[in-house]
Amino acid sequence: MALQRISVILIEPVAVFEFGVPVEVFGIDRTEDGLPLFDFRVCAAEPGKPLRTNTTSAMQVVAPHGLDQVAGSDLVVVAATKIVPNPEYPPAALEAIRAAHKAGSIIMSMCSGAFPLAAAGLLDGLECTTHWKYTARLQRDYPATVVNPDVLYVDTGQIITSAGTAAGIDASLHLVRRELGAAAAAQIARRMVVPPQRDGGQQQYVPSPVPECQSDGFADLLDWAKERLDQPHTVATLAAQSHQSERTFARRFAAETGTTPHKWLTQQRVLAARELLETTDEPVEHIAGLVGFNSAVVLRDHFRRITGVAPQAYRQQFSLRPTPPADKVE
């Protein structure tokens, strides 16, 4: 399917950055770079009316086109907006989304724009994603969806949902690559000064992948274990520390934390490794021992599985330590 007419649907309040993503990718004339000129339209229920944004400073966006202009679009982008209960989304906007989908348009959401898609009924039975902070709410509010909290975007063919904020860039470039080829995507990415394709998913940005235990007794045990991650804990040693049988301990642990002791320990060790990668210059091999993995190979395997990237790549992105200055050339 050729991408020619592209419409962005704005719902108040408009998330400025996420709205700017499709504008930057599809709304700029790049014919001098050999790229096609898109028929780019910004649409809202009341064209010409200033729309509130999500910024703290007073700012407005004006859509020059009404929702009637969405018809016939090859791509319809649903920009991010405030998450509200289903009935509070503008019915006209939801109907425009449904009509475009029925007519065969590709539908792509930016970040929280997945919620209007779900409210329109388009995500029922489909894998989808949104910002990691809201994935649990999307699954709870729309249980017919299949929410993947780890990825940067999900492409199911006609519908593409992107994760938080900058993931809209990844989804947009993916669509360009899919429809117009890798060269076109690389050219746009080069002009935007972003990678054509990022490694990993949004799980690397989640601050804590492990739920906290609410039981005082278990909380004390988990704190004890987290202070001794370098030690070779097992169900037997943890059960003995809590003065329970292994069977009772394993059952209660799963009930309290929602996971197994082994998975909990692995997640805590990866979480500790993340902090050390961010705040120290310790080699990965040394970090592996500090957090209780047998080797750097084991650390890399678990780290990549949980965060989606390798430890060194994670350090390059998130290190809080200043980059050493280059040697001065006399």
Beta strands, then each sheet from edge to edge (+ up, - down):
strand 1: 5-9
strand 2: 39-44
strand 3: 50-52
strand 4: 60-62
strand 5: 65-66
strand 6: 75-78
strand 7: 106-109
strand 8: 127-128
strand 9: 146-147
strand 10: 153-155
strand 11: 159-162
sheet 1: 5+ 2+ 1+ 6+ 7+ 11+ 10-
sheet 2: 3+ 4-
sheet 3: 8+ 9+
end
